[in-house]
Amino acid sequence: MEREVNEELACEQSSAEMYGNISYWHIPVLAMTADATQSSNEECRNCGMDDYVTKPFEEEQLYMAMTRFFQPDS
């Protein structure tokens, strides 16, 4: 769905106004896993996830991971 919307925006088949006046649309995905290995991290990212938190987690850990999705792009 992301890809379709972004292609429509790029080809001007849809207006950015339809999507909140943004020129690139992305739904962030945060994985939660009990596996803390590097291969698990890579697997999550290869599947298109933006970040992951390992269980058990501290509240601050989850909060910090989620706030990255709400930071304005520089």
Buried (B, 14 or more C-beta within 10 A) or exposed (E): EEEEBBEBBEEEEBEEEEBEEEEEBEEEEBBEBEEEEEEBBEBBEEEEBBBBBBEEEEEEEBEEBEEEEEEEEE
